[in-house]
């Protein structure tokens, strides 16, 4: 089986992305069940240069795998809930993933593979202009 790819569209800009099925198989499988996934991305409050999708008490039924507190630009993580609410975070620059409760680790399950140079501009757009449409779809 080949590498499964998704398309992320944030504020009208398309990004190709690779599922990290070897490193986070349960998270990838759980997320695929929710596709197509559409929501709003807002700028993070505590974590640095990232946008996030707050998901409240939504459950994906996964624990921690391939978890990181420091996602690199273009990495997408799922925090499955616990100390803070469930959320998806997309890093566009330096990130130290955190909440009001302190440091968090999220499951790195998706990596952007195209248009990485556009991420800082979009991150700033979300910061200064507010919530932007985001979608995740199969290729």
N, CA, C and O atoms as a GROMACS GRO file, in nm:
protein
  556
    1UNK      N    1   0.084  -0.118   0.000
    1UNK     CA    2   0.000   0.000   0.000
    1UNK      C    3   0.089   0.124   0.000
    1UNK      O    4   0.185   0.132   0.077
    2UNK      N    5   0.057   0.221  -0.086
    2UNK     CA    6   0.136   0.342  -0.096
    2UNK      C    7   0.104   0.440   0.016
    2UNK      O    8   0.018   0.416   0.101
    3UNK      N    9   0.176   0.549   0.013
    3UNK     CA   10   0.156   0.654   0.112
    3UNK      C   11   0.024   0.724   0.083
    3UNK      O   12   0.000   0.770  -0.029
    4UNK      N   13  -0.061   0.734   0.183
    4UNK     CA   14  -0.189   0.801   0.165
    4UNK      C   15  -0.170   0.951   0.177
    4UNK      O   16  -0.102   0.999   0.268
    5UNK      N   17  -0.230   1.023   0.085
    5UNK     CA   18  -0.215   1.168   0.082
    5UNK      C   19  -0.350   1.236   0.102
    5UNK      O   20  -0.455   1.184   0.065
    6UNK      N   21  -0.342   1.353   0.161
    6UNK     CA   22  -0.459   1.438   0.180
    6UNK      C   23  -0.430   1.575   0.122
    6UNK      O   24  -0.316   1.608   0.092
    7UNK      N   25  -0.535   1.652   0.106
    7UNK     CA   26  -0.523   1.792   0.069
    7UNK      C   27  -0.580   1.873   0.184
    7UNK      O   28  -0.691   1.848   0.231
    8UNK      N   29  -0.502   1.970   0.229
    8UNK     CA   30  -0.547   2.066   0.330
    8UNK      C   31  -0.566   2.199   0.258
    8UNK      O   32  -0.478   2.243   0.184
    9UNK      N   33  -0.679   2.262   0.278
    9UNK     CA   34  -0.701   2.395   0.222
    9UNK      C   35  -0.726   2.489   0.339
    9UNK      O   36  -0.820   2.471   0.416
   10UNK      N   37  -0.640   2.590   0.351
   10UNK     CA   38  -0.650   2.689   0.457
   10UNK      C   39  -0.660   2.826   0.394
   10UNK      O   40  -0.571   2.866   0.320
   11UNK      N   41  -0.768   2.898   0.422
   11UNK     CA   42  -0.790   3.032   0.368
   11UNK      C   43  -0.774   3.034   0.216
   11UNK      O   44  -0.720   3.129   0.159
   12UNK      N   45  -0.822   2.928   0.150
   12UNK     CA   46  -0.819   2.921   0.006
   12UNK      C   47  -0.689   2.872  -0.055
   12UNK      O   48  -0.680   2.860  -0.177
   13UNK      N   49  -0.586   2.845   0.026
   13UNK     CA   50  -0.458   2.797  -0.024
   13UNK      C   51  -0.450   2.646  -0.002
   13UNK      O   52  -0.477   2.596   0.107
   14UNK      N   53  -0.413   2.576  -0.108
   14UNK     CA   54  -0.408   2.430  -0.105
   14UNK      C   55  -0.268   2.380  -0.067
   14UNK      O   56  -0.167   2.432  -0.114
   15UNK      N   57  -0.267   2.279   0.019
   15UNK     CA   58  -0.143   2.214   0.061
   15UNK      C   59  -0.160   2.064   0.044
   15UNK      O   60  -0.262   2.008   0.084
   16UNK      N   61  -0.061   1.998  -0.016
   16UNK     CA   62  -0.059   1.853  -0.019
   16UNK      C   63  -0.002   1.806   0.114
   16UNK      O   64   0.084   1.873   0.172
   17UNK      N   65  -0.049   1.692   0.162
   17UNK     CA   66  -0.002   1.642   0.290
   17UNK      C   67   0.005   1.490   0.288
   17UNK      O   68  -0.070   1.423   0.218
   18UNK      N   69   0.099   1.438   0.367
   18UNK     CA   70   0.122   1.294   0.378
   18UNK      C   71   0.078   1.246   0.516
   18UNK      O   72   0.119   1.302   0.617
   19UNK      N   73  -0.005   1.142   0.519
   19UNK     CA   74  -0.041   1.080   0.646
   19UNK      C   75   0.078   1.003   0.701
   19UNK      O   76   0.148   0.935   0.626
   20UNK      N   77   0.102   1.014   0.830
   20UNK     CA   78   0.213   0.946   0.896
   20UNK      C   79   0.164   0.811   0.949
   20UNK      O   80   0.164   0.786   1.070
   21UNK      N   81   0.124   0.724   0.857
   21UNK     CA   82   0.060   0.598   0.895
   21UNK      C   83   0.155   0.502   0.966
   21UNK      O   84   0.109   0.420   1.046
   22UNK      N   85   0.285   0.509   0.940
   22UNK     CA   86   0.381   0.421   1.008
   22UNK      C   87   0.402   0.464   1.152
   22UNK      O   88   0.420   0.380   1.240
   23UNK      N   89   0.401   0.595   1.177
   23UNK     CA   90   0.433   0.648   1.309
   23UNK      C   91   0.310   0.669   1.398
   23UNK      O   92   0.320   0.664   1.520
   24UNK      N   93   0.195   0.693   1.335
   24UNK     CA   94   0.072   0.719   1.411
   24UNK      C   95  -0.046   0.649   1.346
   24UNK      O   96  -0.141   0.715   1.303
   25UNK      N   97  -0.042   0.516   1.337
   25UNK     CA   98  -0.147   0.444   1.264
   25UNK      C   99  -0.287   0.460   1.321
   25UNK      O  100  -0.383   0.475   1.245
   26UNK      N  101  -0.302   0.457   1.451
   26UNK     CA  102  -0.435   0.469   1.512
   26UNK      C  103  -0.493   0.608   1.490
   26UNK      O  104  -0.612   0.623   1.461
   27UNK      N  105  -0.409   0.710   1.504
   27UNK     CA  106  -0.455   0.848   1.485
   27UNK      C  107  -0.496   0.870   1.340
   27UNK      O  108  -0.599   0.931   1.313
   28UNK      N  109  -0.415   0.822   1.246
   28UNK     CA  110  -0.447   0.837   1.104
   28UNK      C  111  -0.580   0.768   1.071
   28UNK      O  112  -0.665   0.826   1.004
   29UNK      N  113  -0.596   0.645   1.118
   29UNK     CA  114  -0.720   0.570   1.091
   29UNK      C  115  -0.841   0.642   1.150
   29UNK      O  116  -0.946   0.650   1.086
   30UNK      N  117  -0.826   0.693   1.271
   30UNK     CA  118  -0.938   0.764   1.335
   30UNK      C  119  -0.972   0.892   1.260
   30UNK      O  120  -1.089   0.923   1.241
   31UNK      N  121  -0.870   0.966   1.217
   31UNK     CA  122  -0.895   1.092   1.146
   31UNK      C  123  -0.961   1.066   1.011
   31UNK      O  124  -1.050   1.140   0.971
   32UNK      N  125  -0.918   0.962   0.941
   32UNK     CA  126  -0.975   0.931   0.810
   32UNK      C  127  -1.126   0.907   0.817
   32UNK      O  128  -1.198   0.934   0.720
   33UNK      N  129  -1.174   0.858   0.929
   33UNK     CA  130  -1.318   0.834   0.945
   33UNK      C  131  -1.398   0.964   0.946
   33UNK      O  132  -1.520   0.962   0.926
   34UNK      N  133  -1.332   1.077   0.968
   34UNK     CA  134  -1.400   1.207   0.976
   34UNK      C  135  -1.390   1.289   0.848
   34UNK      O  136  -1.434   1.404   0.844
   35UNK      N  137  -1.330   1.230   0.742
   35UNK     CA  138  -1.314   1.304   0.617
   35UNK      C  139  -1.440   1.301   0.534
   35UNK      O  140  -1.512   1.202   0.539
   36UNK      N  141  -1.468   1.404   0.456
   36UNK     CA  142  -1.397   1.532   0.458
   36UNK      C  143  -1.423   1.606   0.589
   36UNK      O  144  -1.534   1.602   0.644
   37UNK      N  145  -1.319   1.673   0.638
   37UNK     CA  146  -1.326   1.745   0.765
   37UNK      C  147  -1.318   1.894   0.735
   37UNK      O  148  -1.221   1.940   0.675
   38UNK      N  149  -1.419   1.968   0.777
   38UNK     CA  150  -1.422   2.113   0.754
   38UNK      C  151  -1.448   2.184   0.885
   38UNK      O  152  -1.529   2.140   0.967
   39UNK      N  153  -1.377   2.296   0.904
   39UNK     CA  154  -1.392   2.370   1.028
   39UNK      C  155  -1.334   2.509   1.009
   39UNK      O  156  -1.315   2.554   0.895
   40UNK      N  157  -1.307   2.576   1.118
   40UNK     CA  158  -1.240   2.707   1.119
   40UNK      C  159  -1.110   2.691   1.196
   40UNK      O  160  -1.105   2.623   1.298
   41UNK      N  161  -1.006   2.754   1.146
   41UNK     CA  162  -0.877   2.758   1.216
   41UNK      C  163  -0.861   2.895   1.278
   41UNK      O  164  -0.887   2.997   1.214
   42UNK      N  165  -0.819   2.897   1.403
   42UNK     CA  166  -0.790   3.022   1.471
   42UNK      C  167  -0.645   3.019   1.518
   42UNK      O  168  -0.582   2.913   1.522
   43UNK      N  169  -0.592   3.135   1.554
   43UNK     CA  170  -0.454   3.140   1.598
   43UNK      C  171  -0.443   3.086   1.740
   43UNK      O  172  -0.532   3.109   1.823
   44UNK      N  173  -0.333   3.016   1.768
   44UNK     CA  174  -0.312   2.962   1.902
   44UNK      C  175  -0.294   3.075   2.003
   44UNK      O  176  -0.257   3.186   1.968
   45UNK      N  177  -0.321   3.043   2.128
   45UNK     CA  178  -0.305   3.142   2.235
   45UNK      C  179  -0.174   3.124   2.310
   45UNK      O  180  -0.111   3.222   2.349
   46UNK      N  181  -0.133   3.000   2.329
   46UNK     CA  182  -0.020   2.970   2.418
   46UNK      C  183   0.100   2.911   2.346
   46UNK      O  184   0.210   2.915   2.400
   47UNK      N  185   0.084   2.858   2.229
   47UNK     CA  186   0.184   2.770   2.170
   47UNK      C  187   0.285   2.834   2.076
   47UNK      O  188   0.383   2.769   2.040
   48UNK      N  189   0.266   2.957   2.034
   48UNK     CA  190   0.362   3.020   1.943
   48UNK      C  191   0.304   3.039   1.805
   48UNK      O  192   0.196   3.096   1.790
   49UNK      N  193   0.375   2.990   1.703
   49UNK     CA  194   0.339   3.014   1.564
   49UNK      C  195   0.264   2.894   1.506
   49UNK      O  196   0.322   2.808   1.441
   50UNK      N  197   0.135   2.891   1.533
   50UNK     CA  198   0.051   2.781   1.487
   50UNK      C  199  -0.094   2.828   1.483
   50UNK      O  200  -0.132   2.927   1.545
   51UNK      N  201  -0.173   2.754   1.408
   51UNK     CA  202  -0.317   2.771   1.409
   51UNK      C  203  -0.376   2.643   1.465
   51UNK      O  204  -0.314   2.536   1.458
   52UNK      N  205  -0.495   2.655   1.521
   52UNK     CA  206  -0.555   2.536   1.580
   52UNK      C  207  -0.704   2.531   1.553
   52UNK      O  208  -0.767   2.631   1.519
   53UNK      N  209  -0.756   2.412   1.568
   53UNK     CA  210  -0.899   2.387   1.555
   53UNK      C  211  -0.944   2.330   1.690
   53UNK      O  212  -0.920   2.213   1.718
   54UNK      N  213  -1.010   2.412   1.772
   54UNK     CA  214  -1.059   2.360   1.900
   54UNK      C  215  -1.179   2.268   1.876
   54UNK      O  216  -1.272   2.303   1.803
   55UNK      N  217  -1.175   2.151   1.937
   55UNK     CA  218  -1.279   2.050   1.914
   55UNK      C  219  -1.355   2.010   2.039
   55UNK      O  220  -1.431   1.913   2.037
   56UNK      N  221  -1.334   2.084   2.148
   56UNK     CA  222  -1.410   2.058   2.270
   56UNK      C  223  -1.393   1.916   2.320
   56UNK      O  224  -1.281   1.868   2.337
   57UNK      N  225  -1.506   1.849   2.342
   57UNK     CA  226  -1.500   1.712   2.395
   57UNK      C  227  -1.512   1.605   2.286
   57UNK      O  228  -1.541   1.490   2.317
   58UNK      N  229  -1.490   1.643   2.159
   58UNK     CA  230  -1.492   1.545   2.050
   58UNK      C  231  -1.390   1.436   2.078
   58UNK      O  232  -1.277   1.465   2.119
   59UNK      N  233  -1.428   1.313   2.057
   59UNK     CA  234  -1.340   1.199   2.086
   59UNK      C  235  -1.300   1.128   1.957
   59UNK      O  236  -1.386   1.098   1.873
   60UNK      N  237  -1.172   1.102   1.942
   60UNK     CA  238  -1.122   1.025   1.829
   60UNK      C  239  -1.092   0.881   1.869
   60UNK      O  240  -1.064   0.796   1.784
   61UNK      N  241  -1.097   0.852   2.000
   61UNK     CA  242  -1.076   0.716   2.047
   61UNK      C  243  -0.932   0.668   2.036
   61UNK      O  244  -0.908   0.549   2.020
   62UNK      N  245  -0.836   0.761   2.045
   62UNK     CA  246  -0.695   0.723   2.038
   62UNK      C  247  -0.622   0.774   2.161
   62UNK      O  248  -0.664   0.870   2.226
   63UNK      N  249  -0.513   0.707   2.191
   63UNK     CA  250  -0.424   0.754   2.296
   63UNK      C  251  -0.310   0.831   2.232
   63UNK      O  252  -0.324   0.886   2.123
   64UNK      N  253  -0.198   0.835   2.300
   64UNK     CA  254  -0.083   0.908   2.248
   64UNK      C  255   0.007   0.816   2.167
   64UNK      O  256   0.040   0.706   2.210
   65UNK      N  257   0.047   0.863   2.049
   65UNK     CA  258   0.144   0.793   1.964
   65UNK      C  259   0.215   0.898   1.880
   65UNK      O  260   0.152   0.993   1.832
   66UNK      N  261   0.343   0.882   1.862
   66UNK     CA  262   0.423   0.978   1.786
   66UNK      C  263   0.400   1.120   1.839
   66UNK      O  264   0.393   1.215   1.761
   67UNK      N  265   0.388   1.132   1.970
   67UNK     CA  266   0.352   1.260   2.032
   67UNK      C  267   0.473   1.353   2.041
   67UNK      O  268   0.586   1.309   2.064
   68UNK      N  269   0.445   1.481   2.022
   68UNK     CA  270   0.548   1.583   2.030
   68UNK      C  271   0.493   1.710   2.094
   68UNK      O  272   0.375   1.742   2.079
   69UNK      N  273   0.579   1.779   2.164
   69UNK     CA  274   0.547   1.912   2.217
   69UNK      C  275   0.597   2.021   2.123
   69UNK      O  276   0.559   2.137   2.135
   70UNK      N  277   0.682   1.982   2.027
   70UNK     CA  278   0.749   2.079   1.940
   70UNK      C  279   0.732   2.044   1.793
   70UNK      O  280   0.830   2.010   1.727
   71UNK      N  281   0.610   2.051   1.740
   71UNK     CA  282   0.593   2.022   1.598
   71UNK      C  283   0.666   2.125   1.512
   71UNK      O  284   0.668   2.244   1.542
   72UNK      N  285   0.726   2.077   1.404
   72UNK     CA  286   0.797   2.162   1.308
   72UNK      C  287   0.696   2.226   1.212
   72UNK      O  288   0.584   2.178   1.199
   73UNK      N  289   0.738   2.333   1.144
   73UNK     CA  290   0.648   2.393   1.045
   73UNK      C  291   0.600   2.290   0.944
   73UNK      O  292   0.678   2.216   0.885
   74UNK      N  293   0.468   2.288   0.925
   74UNK     CA  294   0.408   2.193   0.832
   74UNK      C  295   0.361   2.064   0.896
   74UNK      O  296   0.298   1.982   0.830
   75UNK      N  297   0.391   2.046   1.024
   75UNK     CA  298   0.343   1.926   1.093
   75UNK      C  299   0.208   1.955   1.157
   75UNK      O  300   0.185   2.062   1.213
   76UNK      N  301   0.120   1.857   1.147
   76UNK     CA  302  -0.014   1.867   1.204
   76UNK      C  303  -0.025   1.764   1.315
   76UNK      O  304   0.009   1.647   1.296
   77UNK      N  305  -0.071   1.808   1.432
   77UNK     CA  306  -0.085   1.718   1.546
   77UNK      C  307  -0.230   1.716   1.595
   77UNK      O  308  -0.303   1.815   1.583
   78UNK      N  309  -0.268   1.603   1.649
   78UNK     CA  310  -0.398   1.587   1.713
   78UNK      C  311  -0.374   1.567   1.862
   78UNK      O  312  -0.305   1.474   1.903
   79UNK      N  313  -0.432   1.654   1.942
   79UNK     CA  314  -0.431   1.633   2.086
   79UNK      C  315  -0.563   1.565   2.119
   79UNK      O  316  -0.669   1.626   2.101
   80UNK      N  317  -0.559   1.439   2.166
   80UNK     CA  318  -0.683   1.362   2.183
   80UNK      C  319  -0.765   1.396   2.307
   80UNK      O  320  -0.863   1.327   2.337
   81UNK      N  321  -0.727   1.501   2.378
   81UNK     CA  322  -0.803   1.541   2.496
   81UNK      C  323  -0.740   1.487   2.622
   81UNK      O  324  -0.650   1.402   2.619
   82UNK      N  325  -0.788   1.538   2.733
   82UNK     CA  326  -0.734   1.498   2.863
   82UNK      C  327  -0.721   1.619   2.952
   82UNK      O  328  -0.820   1.664   3.011
   83UNK      N  329  -0.601   1.673   2.963
   83UNK     CA  330  -0.575   1.792   3.043
   83UNK      C  331  -0.644   1.914   2.982
   83UNK      O  332  -0.690   2.003   3.054
   84UNK      N  333  -0.650   1.918   2.852
   84UNK     CA  334  -0.712   2.027   2.777
   84UNK      C  335  -0.812   1.966   2.680
   84UNK      O  336  -0.825   1.844   2.673
   85UNK      N  337  -0.881   2.050   2.606
   85UNK     CA  338  -0.980   1.998   2.511
   85UNK      C  339  -0.914   1.933   2.390
   85UNK      O  340  -0.796   1.957   2.363
   86UNK      N  341  -0.988   1.852   2.319
   86UNK     CA  342  -0.941   1.791   2.196
   86UNK      C  343  -0.916   1.902   2.094
   86UNK      O  344  -0.993   1.998   2.085
   87UNK      N  345  -0.806   1.890   2.018
   87UNK     CA  346  -0.775   1.992   1.919
   87UNK      C  347  -0.682   1.939   1.813
   87UNK      O  348  -0.612   1.839   1.832
   88UNK      N  349  -0.682   2.008   1.701
   88UNK     CA  350  -0.586   1.985   1.594
   88UNK      C  351  -0.503   2.112   1.582
   88UNK      O  352  -0.558   2.222   1.581
   89UNK      N  353  -0.371   2.096   1.574
   89UNK     CA  354  -0.280   2.210   1.565
   89UNK      C  355  -0.194   2.195   1.442
   89UNK      O  356  -0.141   2.087   1.415
   90UNK      N  357  -0.179   2.304   1.366
   90UNK     CA  358  -0.095   2.307   1.247
   90UNK      C  359   0.013   2.412   1.271
   90UNK      O  360  -0.017   2.531   1.284
   91UNK      N  361   0.138   2.368   1.276
   91UNK     CA  362   0.250   2.459   1.301
   91UNK      C  363   0.290   2.531   1.172
   91UNK      O  364   0.302   2.469   1.067
   92UNK      N  365   0.310   2.662   1.181
   92UNK     CA  366   0.364   2.737   1.067
   92UNK      C  367   0.500   2.799   1.098
   92UNK      O  368   0.564   2.855   1.010
   93UNK      N  369   0.543   2.788   1.221
   93UNK     CA  370   0.673   2.840   1.265
   93UNK      C  371   0.712   2.768   1.393
   93UNK      O  372   0.683   2.650   1.410
   94UNK      N  373   0.779   2.840   1.482
   94UNK     CA  374   0.823   2.780   1.609
   94UNK      C  375   0.705   2.756   1.703
   94UNK      O  376   0.623   2.845   1.724
   95UNK      N  377   0.700   2.636   1.757
   95UNK     CA  378   0.589   2.597   1.845
   95UNK      C  379   0.641   2.523   1.967
   95UNK      O  380   0.728   2.436   1.958
   96UNK      N  381   0.588   2.560   2.081
   96UNK     CA  382   0.602   2.483   2.205
   96UNK      C  383   0.458   2.460   2.250
   96UNK      O  384   0.400   2.543   2.319
   97UNK      N  385   0.401   2.347   2.211
   97UNK     CA  386   0.260   2.316   2.229
   97UNK      C  387   0.221   2.324   2.376
   97UNK      O  388   0.282   2.258   2.461
   98UNK      N  389   0.118   2.404   2.406
   98UNK     CA  390   0.077   2.425   2.545
   98UNK      C  391  -0.067   2.472   2.552
   98UNK      O  392  -0.130   2.506   2.452
   99UNK      N  393  -0.119   2.472   2.675
   99UNK     CA  394  -0.253   2.523   2.704
   99UNK      C  395  -0.245   2.599   2.836
   99UNK      O  396  -0.138   2.614   2.894
  100UNK      N  397  -0.360   2.647   2.883
  100UNK     CA  398  -0.363   2.712   3.014
  100UNK      C  399  -0.311   2.618   3.123
  100UNK      O  400  -0.255   2.663   3.223
  101UNK      N  401  -0.328   2.489   3.102
  101UNK     CA  402  -0.287   2.390   3.202
  101UNK      C  403  -0.137   2.359   3.196
  101UNK      O  404  -0.085   2.290   3.283
  102UNK      N  405  -0.068   2.410   3.093
  102UNK     CA  406   0.076   2.386   3.080
  102UNK      C  407   0.109   2.313   2.950
  102UNK      O  408   0.027   2.308   2.859
  103UNK      N  409   0.230   2.258   2.940
  103UNK     CA  410   0.275   2.190   2.818
  103UNK      C  411   0.184   2.073   2.780
  103UNK      O  412   0.132   2.001   2.866
  104UNK      N  413   0.168   2.055   2.649
  104UNK     CA  414   0.091   1.943   2.594
  104UNK      C  415   0.175   1.872   2.490
  104UNK      O  416   0.271   1.929   2.437
  105UNK      N  417   0.140   1.749   2.460
  105UNK     CA  418   0.199   1.675   2.349
  105UNK      C  419   0.084   1.627   2.261
  105UNK      O  420  -0.017   1.578   2.311
  106UNK      N  421   0.101   1.641   2.132
  106UNK     CA  422  -0.001   1.597   2.037
  106UNK      C  423   0.057   1.494   1.941
  106UNK      O  424   0.178   1.489   1.919
  107UNK      N  425  -0.031   1.413   1.886
  107UNK     CA  426   0.009   1.307   1.793
  107UNK      C  427   0.037   1.367   1.655
  107UNK      O  428  -0.054   1.414   1.587
  108UNK      N  429   0.164   1.364   1.614
  108UNK     CA  430   0.200   1.409   1.479
  108UNK      C  431   0.154   1.301   1.381
  108UNK      O  432   0.212   1.193   1.374
  109UNK      N  433   0.047   1.334   1.306
  109UNK     CA  434  -0.013   1.234   1.217
  109UNK      C  435  -0.017   1.277   1.072
  109UNK      O  436  -0.053   1.196   0.986
  110UNK      N  437   0.018   1.401   1.042
  110UNK     CA  438   0.005   1.454   0.907
  110UNK      C  439   0.116   1.556   0.884
  110UNK      O  440   0.144   1.638   0.971
  111UNK      N  441   0.179   1.550   0.766
  111UNK     CA  442   0.287   1.643   0.733
  111UNK      C  443   0.260   1.708   0.598
  111UNK      O  444   0.237   1.640   0.499
  112UNK      N  445   0.262   1.840   0.596
  112UNK     CA  446   0.244   1.914   0.472
  112UNK      C  447   0.368   1.897   0.385
  112UNK      O  448   0.481   1.906   0.434
  113UNK      N  449   0.347   1.872   0.255
  113UNK     CA  450   0.458   1.845   0.162
  113UNK      C  451   0.468   1.945   0.049
  113UNK      O  452   0.558   1.934  -0.034
  114UNK      N  453   0.380   2.043   0.044
  114UNK     CA  454   0.387   2.145  -0.062
  114UNK      C  455   0.351   2.281  -0.005
  114UNK      O  456   0.280   2.291   0.095
  115UNK      N  457   0.400   2.385  -0.070
  115UNK     CA  458   0.368   2.524  -0.035
  115UNK      C  459   0.406   2.563   0.108
  115UNK      O  460   0.343   2.650   0.168
  116UNK      N  461   0.508   2.498   0.164
  116UNK     CA  462   0.551   2.530   0.300
  116UNK      C  463   0.588   2.678   0.315
  116UNK      O  464   0.572   2.736   0.422
  117UNK      N  465   0.636   2.738   0.207
  117UNK     CA  466   0.674   2.879   0.211
  117UNK      C  467   0.554   2.972   0.232
  117UNK      O  468   0.572   3.087   0.270
  118UNK      N  469   0.433   2.922   0.209
  118UNK     CA  470   0.312   3.004   0.226
  118UNK      C  471   0.256   2.999   0.368
  118UNK      O  472   0.170   3.080   0.404
  119UNK      N  473   0.306   2.906   0.450
  119UNK     CA  474   0.251   2.890   0.584
  119UNK      C  475   0.267   3.014   0.673
  119UNK      O  476   0.170   3.052   0.738
  120UNK      N  477   0.385   3.079   0.679
  120UNK     CA  478   0.397   3.197   0.766
  120UNK      C  479   0.299   3.310   0.729
  120UNK      O  480   0.243   3.375   0.816
  121UNK      N  481   0.280   3.331   0.600
  121UNK     CA  482   0.186   3.434   0.556
  121UNK      C  483   0.043   3.401   0.600
  121UNK      O  484  -0.031   3.488   0.645
  122UNK      N  485   0.006   3.275   0.587
  122UNK     CA  486  -0.129   3.235   0.629
  122UNK      C  487  -0.145   3.239   0.780
  122UNK      O  488  -0.250   3.276   0.831
  123UNK      N  489  -0.038   3.201   0.852
  123UNK     CA  490  -0.043   3.212   0.999
  123UNK      C  491  -0.068   3.354   1.042
  123UNK      O  492  -0.148   3.380   1.132
  124UNK      N  493   0.001   3.448   0.980
  124UNK     CA  494  -0.019   3.589   1.012
  124UNK      C  495  -0.159   3.637   0.971
  124UNK      O  496  -0.218   3.720   1.039
  125UNK      N  497  -0.210   3.584   0.862
  125UNK     CA  498  -0.347   3.618   0.820
  125UNK      C  499  -0.448   3.576   0.928
  125UNK      O  500  -0.538   3.651   0.962
  126UNK      N  501  -0.431   3.455   0.979
  126UNK     CA  502  -0.521   3.407   1.085
  126UNK      C  503  -0.504   3.492   1.211
  126UNK      O  504  -0.603   3.525   1.277
  127UNK      N  505  -0.380   3.527   1.244
  127UNK     CA  506  -0.354   3.609   1.362
  127UNK      C  507  -0.423   3.744   1.352
  127UNK      O  508  -0.489   3.787   1.447
  128UNK      N  509  -0.409   3.811   1.239
  128UNK     CA  510  -0.456   3.950   1.228
  128UNK      C  511  -0.597   3.964   1.172
  128UNK      O  512  -0.663   4.065   1.197
  129UNK      N  513  -0.644   3.865   1.097
  129UNK     CA  514  -0.778   3.874   1.037
  129UNK      C  515  -0.880   3.781   1.100
  129UNK      O  516  -0.999   3.792   1.071
  130UNK      N  517  -0.836   3.690   1.186
  130UNK     CA  518  -0.929   3.602   1.254
  130UNK      C  519  -0.949   3.468   1.186
  130UNK      O  520  -0.875   3.431   1.095
  131UNK      N  521  -1.049   3.396   1.233
  131UNK     CA  522  -1.076   3.258   1.191
  131UNK      C  523  -1.085   3.246   1.039
  131UNK      O  524  -1.143   3.330   0.971
  132UNK      N  525  -1.025   3.138   0.989
  132UNK     CA  526  -1.023   3.109   0.845
  132UNK      C  527  -1.073   2.968   0.823
  132UNK      O  528  -1.054   2.880   0.906
  133UNK      N  529  -1.138   2.947   0.708
  133UNK     CA  530  -1.185   2.814   0.672
  133UNK      C  531  -1.066   2.720   0.653
  133UNK      O  532  -0.964   2.758   0.596
  134UNK      N  533  -1.083   2.596   0.701
  134UNK     CA  534  -0.983   2.493   0.680
  134UNK      C  535  -1.056   2.363   0.646
  134UNK      O  536  -1.161   2.333   0.704
  135UNK      N  537  -1.000   2.286   0.553
  135UNK     CA  538  -1.059   2.157   0.520
  135UNK      C  539  -0.948   2.055   0.498
  135UNK      O  540  -0.836   2.089   0.458
  136UNK      N  541  -0.981   1.931   0.524
  136UNK     CA  542  -0.893   1.818   0.502
  136UNK      C  543  -0.973   1.719   0.417
  136UNK      O  544  -1.084   1.680   0.453
  137UNK      N  545  -0.916   1.679   0.302
  137UNK     CA  546  -0.986   1.589   0.210
  137UNK      C  547  -0.888   1.490   0.152
  137UNK      O  548  -0.768   1.516   0.142
  138UNK      N  549  -0.941   1.374   0.112
  138UNK     CA  550  -0.859   1.276   0.040
  138UNK      C  551  -0.829   1.330  -0.098
  138UNK      O  552  -0.907   1.405  -0.156
  139UNK      N  553  -0.713   1.290  -0.150
  139UNK     CA  554  -0.673   1.329  -0.286
  139UNK      C  555  -0.757   1.251  -0.385
  139UNK      O  556  -0.741   1.267  -0.506
   0.00000   0.00000   0.00000
